[in-house]
Amino acid sequence: MKINLSHGSGGKASSELMQSIFGKHFSNPILDKMEDAAVLDIHGKIAFSTDSFVVTPVFFKGGDIGKLAVCGTVNDLLMMGAKPLYMTAAFILEEGLDIDDLERIVISMKNAAEEAGIKIVAGDTKVIEGKGGLFINTSGIGHIPEAFNVSASNCKPSDVLILSGNLGDHHACILSHRMQIENGIESDCAPLNTIIEAMFDAGIQVKTMRDVTRGGLGTILNELAEMSGCGIEIIEKDLPVNASVRGFCEILGLDPLYMGNEGKMIAIVSEKDADRALALIKETQYGKDAAIIGRAVSGHGVTMITPLGGKRTVDVLYGEGLPRIC
């Protein structure tokens, strides 16, 4: 069965879609009330984030647009030191979308939300003319413990940068699909809860965190340098890149520094905590390839030390990069 315009009319077809797909898989006491707004009990400081997901293709090795929507929302909250609690999901469905594909995506969202410990408590569906695609908009809310203060302004020279894993997996996976290149590269799409929890539970002094998504590591580091007032120096040989992704990049002339990821993060920690933090991250499911890649220094901008000992300025990404990667 395919999505048609009647599924967005607000009538019987809309109700049946809600009950058979969204209500069935996203069921929880808050959503099940089916009221005009979700009533949430939240105390203290909160983090709030919103995002839209338009990735092409919607299914790819290691994930799909549904898993991506949940992980992207969860990770944005986590980077502020927040515990993800609630999220909304609004679907824009194009006429002709296969309902079995929609259900597969919804189940993927359900599974990702359960892994990340977040509840989907409200949503919306619209149907438009199109070619059978879909887009998802999300918002997320998380609670920030009073003792947490995660901000780039906390950084100072000598602080250490830890990257949670290999660069470029998601970007290379999506591009491989579009170019119909057969390889084993999978997206790194994942919620990063366990990495954050491992550091905070152990009392690691985390200065700031960022998930490394569109624009890649090079762009993210420049943003951190500007916001912190510090320079950043990284070591090229210490940057973790999967061998298959490295080979893919060499063939196509791509730079892993500017490739998007959906399950990687940068943590800047005090020098005294760096080795312990790295060991903790490497023990988690999504941090086994983590590495110390550099440190904050006096000055400004981002510099990379090459294997020959030279220095290369790392700038932000210019141009469009790879569109519709998330």
Secondary structure, DSSP 8 states (H G I E B T S, - for coil): -B--GGGGSSSHHHHHHIIIIIHHHH--TTGGG--SS------SEEEEEEEEE--SSSEETTEEHHHHHHHHHHHHHHTTT-EEEEEEEEEEEETT-BHHHHHHHHHHHHHHHHHHT-EEEEEEEEEESSSS-EEEEEEEEEEE-TT----GGG--TT-EEEE-S-SSHHHHHHHHHHHT------------HHHHHHHHHTT--EEEEEE--TTHHHHHHHHHHHHHT-EEEEEGGGS---HHHHHHHHHHT--GGG---SS-EEEEE-GGGHHHHHHHHHTSTT-TT-EEEEEEESSSSEEEE-TTS-EEEE----S--SSS--
